[in-house]
Amino acid sequence: MKSFMKSMAIVLAAALFFSSLCACDSNNSSAKVETVKIGVTVYRKDDTFVTSLCAYLEKVSKEKETETGKKIVINIVDGQSSQALQNDQVDSFISQNYNVICVNMVDRTAAAVIVDKVKAANIPVVFFNREPVEEDLRMWNRAYYVGADAAESGRLQGEIIANAFKKDRKQIDKNGDGKIQYVMLEGEQGHQDALLRTEYSIKAVTNAGIQVEKLANDTANWQRAQGSAKMAQWITKLGDRIEVVFSNNDDMALGAIDTLKESKLKVKPVVVGIDATENGINAIEDGGMFGTVFNDAQGQAKAMFELSYCVASGKDPADVVNLESSHYVRVPYRAVTKANAEEILQSLRG
């Protein structure tokens, strides 16, 4: 009996020992799983380009989770076009100890307030898509911007029209007077991208030696419905005098196309946009839109994530992204016409 009791004691001791080992292994395993928390606030969640960018951001974060075994939390909130609300959202991220905060500014001139907040909390900030004033960005060495050069997008848009004019003037110069009569759908009053896209699109045309005549311009706040409404007003006022509709983005361009399709104009103007959204590229293939400029949402999302993940890990961002002037990551644009629309569309779907 004593021998049996002794044997049982040994078995129990062994079981407890191995159980302890397993518990230690389990604890060590969970200890290896780190969590990276990235808070994202966007100026308006229903913006087509921003929605696409955020979807890519979530996709690349999941891929990184699988690769590293780390838990990555991406929390995207809607600023609802209110800078006060967006400031509160940044405060919330700070109070919850997020590792990085990404901001798509409602008001690009108000970034100093956010920089002050994150600097005091020692949390890196990555602005994206809507570029802050340079002085605000330079207030702190852990403030960054990921986006593209808006002037380049305007230049490429203008070159699409200039090249088409030189190749086959009749498809642009409908009345044959040797100049381009145009209207301009502008994104947002005072917004840097809208200002630069507007300026450089026309400058590219005139630099090519082509005369232009502006018939009308107005803001449509990046929105399809507003673009449609403005186009309706211009058709009523200007009729078939319009030869080109320049639009600061695809959504407004698509709105103009919606109206043009319903109009009774015998000679319809050429429409060009910027962003190369999936709907925009489909419109090129259908013949409704003449061209657009590829604003690489996937490339921007990848750069945003790599930069955010790097600074969250305490590493030098220059090791993973090409930093210009210590603060900027620029993702290039690309002109899109019917010749390369399918190629761009496949890259979006891939």
N, C-alpha and C positions, 0 to 999 in steps of 0.2 A: 504493500500500500504506500509505504514511504517512497519507494522507487517510482511508483506511478505518479504521486504528487510532485516529485522532483522533476519528472519528465514534462508534466503539464506546465510547471513553472517556467521551464526552459523554453517550451513552445510559446507560451504567452509573452515572455520577454522578447523572444525573437520577433513575434508578430508586432509588438509595440515598437521595436527598433526599426523594422522595415516600414511600418506605418509612418513613423517620424521622418524617415528618409523621404518617403513619397510626399509628405506634407511640405518638407523643405524644398523639394524639387518643384512642387506646385507653386510655392511662394516665390521661388527664384524666377520661375517662368513668368508669373504675372508682374514681377518687378522689372522684367526686361521690356514689358510693353509700356512705352512712353506715350503720352498724349500731347499732340500739338493742336492748339486751338487758334483758329483764324477767323476773326470777325470781319464780315463784309457788309458795308452799307452802300446801297446804290441810290442814285438820285430819283429814279423812277423805275419800278420793276417791270412795267409793261413796254419799255423801250426794246425794240426788236434786237438791236445789236447788243445791248447790255444783257438781255436775257440769254442770248447765244453765248456770250463770253462767260457768264456765270455757269452755264451748263458744262462748258468745256473745263472750267475751273474745278467743278465737282468731279468730273471724269478723271482728270489728271491726279486729283488727290486720292481717289480710290485706287488708281494704279500704283501710287506711291505707298499706300497702306499695304497692298499686297507684296510689294517689293521689300519693304523694310520691317513689316510686322508692327509698326507704330500705329496707334490710333490717331486719326486726323479728323478733327471736327471743323467743318466749314459751315458757319452760321451766316446766312444771307438775309438781310432785312431791307425793307423798302423805306426810303426816305420820303416818298410821297411828295416830291418837289418842295419840301419844307426844310430849310436849313436848320431851323430850331429843333425840329424832330431829329434830324441827322446828328446834331450835336449831342442830343440826349442819348441816341443810340451808341455813340462813341463812349459816353460816360458809362453806359451799361456794360459795354465790352471791357472797359477798364476795371470796373468794380468786380467783374467775374474773372479777372486775371487772364485775359486772352494773351497769347504770346505775340500775335501780330494783328494789326487792324488795317484793313484795306478800305479805302474810301473813294467812291465815285461821286465827286462833289456836286451838291445841288447848286451852290454858288461858288464858282471857282475863285472869286476874290475874297472868300471868307475862310480860307484854309489856315490862316494864322491862329485862329481860335482852336482848331483841332490840333495843330502842331504844339501849341502851348500845353494842351491837355495830355497828349501822349508823351511829351518830353518830361513833364512832371512825374508821370507814372513809369517812365523809362521803358516804354513799349514802342517798338518800331512801327512806322506807318508807311503803307504803300498806297499812294494815290494812283488812280488809273482812269484812262479814257477821257476824263475832263480835267485838263491840265491846270494846276494851281498857278498863281502868280509866282514867278521865280524867286522873288525875295522871301516869300512865305516858306517855300520849300527849303531854302538855304538857312532857315532859322535853326535847323538841327541836322546833325550829320547822320541820323538814322531815319530821315524822311526821304522817300524815293517817289519817282513817278514812272509808271509804265504806260506807254501809249505810242502813238505815231505822230509824224510831223504833218500837221494839218495843211501847211502850205504845199507840201508834196502832193497831197490828195487833190487839191484844187488845180495844181499844175497838170497832173495827169488827166484830170477830167477835161480841162481845156484843150489838151493835146489830142484827145479823142476826137473832138469837134474839128480842130485845126487840120488834123491829118485827113479826116473825111472830106473836108472842104477842098483840100488840095487834090485829093484823089478823084472825087466826083462832085464838083461844085453844086450840081443841080439837086442832089439829095439834101443839101443844107440850105443853099440860097434859093429858096422856093420862088421868089419874085424876080430873081436875076439882076438885082441892082448892085451886086458885087460886095455887099456887106451883110452881116448877120444881125437880124432883129431878134432880140431875146428878152425873156423874162427870167427872174431869179427867185427861187424859193429858198429863203434863208432859214437856218435852223432855229436860232434863238437870239433875241436881241442882246448884244454885248458879249455873246459867247465866243471865246477865242477861235474854236474850230469853225464856227459859222463865218466869222469875219475873215479868216485866212482862206477858207475854201472859196468864199465869194470873190475875194480880191484876186487870188492867184489863178482861178479858172479863167477869168476874163483876160488877165495879164498874159497867160499862155497863148491865147488866141491872137491878141494884138501883137505880141512878140513874134508871132509867125507871119506878120505883115498883113493880117486880115482886119478890115474895118468892122466895127460893131456899133449897134445902136440899142441902148437899153430902153425897152418899152415900159417895164414895170418891175418892181421888186417888193417883197414883203416877207415877214416872218410867218412860219407855219409850225414852229416849235417841235420840229422833227416828226410830226404826226401825220399819218396818212389822211385822216379825215380833214384836217386843216389844209393839207396840200390840195385835196380835191375841191374844197370850198374856194380857195384862192384862185385855182385854175378856172373855176366856173365864173368868177367875177371878171377875170381877164378876158375870157372868151366873149362875154357879153360886151365888154368895153372895146376890145381890140380885134375881135373876129379872127380872120385868117392871116393877120399881119405877123403873128408870132411864128418864127422859124425854128427857134431852139428854146427849150425849157431846161435851164440849169437848176439842179436841186442839190442842196447840201447833204442830203442823204437819200437812200432808196425809198424809205417809207413815204416821204413827201412826194417823190417822183412817181411812186405807184398810185398815190392819190390823184396826181395830175393825170395819169394815164386812165384811171377810172372815169374821170370826167370827160376826157377826150374821146373815149370809146362811146360814151352816150351822146356826145355832141353831134351836130349836123355839119361840122366843118368838112369841106371837100378836101382841103389840103391840110393835113395834120402836122404839127411841128415835131421835131426830133427831141426826145427826152433823154437826159443823162443824169445819173445819180451817183452816190458814193456809199460804200459799205460792202457791196456784193453780198447781200443777204440771199438766202436761198430763193425767196420770192422774187427778189430783184433779178437774179440770174435766170430764173424761169421766164421772167418777162422779156429778157433779152432773146432767149431762144424762141419765144412766141412772136417776137417782132414788135412788141409794145414799147420796149425800152431800147435805145440805141447802144448805150454803154454804161458802165459804172466803174468804180475803183474799189479793188479788193482791200478792205480793212480787215486785217487778219485777226479775227477774234480768238481763234485757236492759238496762234502764236503769242498773242498778248496774255491769254490765260496761262499758258505754259510759263512765260517769263514771270508773271505775277506769282505763280505758285513757287517756282524755283527760288525766286528772291525771298518770298515770305518764309519758306521752309528753311532756307539758309540762315536768315537772320534769327529765326526762332531757335535754331540750333547753335547760335552763338558763333557762326562762321563768317568769313569775309565774303560778302556778296559778289565781289569782283572775281571770285573763283568759279562762279556758276553763270553769271550774266555779264554782258558787255556794258559796263557802266560808263556813261558819258558825263563828264564834269562831276563825277562822284555821286550823282543823284538820279540820272535819267537812263531809262532803258527804252530805246526806240525800235519799233517793229516796222519794217518797210511796207509801203503800199504797192499795188500792182494794177495796171489798167486792165479792164475786162471788156471785150467786145464779143461778137458772135463767134469770132475765130477761136477764142480760148475759153468760152463760157462753160462748155461741158467739162473741161479739165478742172476748172475752179470748183464747179459744182461737185465733182467726184471727190475733191479734196475736202470739201465741207462734210460730205456724207461719210468719208472714211474715218 
